């Protein structure tokens, strides 16, 4: 699993959420990548990102598992990772 965090240069919410989402990735030892949609529109387009902040979780092959955009809580992200790791360990 990998966490992709989509942001732009003018989004204050993006800047505030970035360290918190990064902490979650570190807590679960999941690779983390920041994608600035202004600097990397190709990646944003591949994942159909139309609003920021957005968090996309992908599997080891790069396929989207789930996404969180606009109004989401950090607990939503943690809960999904918890469920995913539980079922993958079965």
Buried (B, 14 or more C-beta within 10 A) or exposed (E): BBBBBBBBEEBEEBEEBBEEBBEBBEEBEBEBEBBBBEEEEEBBEEBEBEEBBBBBBBEEEEEEEBBBBEEBEBEEBEEBBEEBEEEEEE
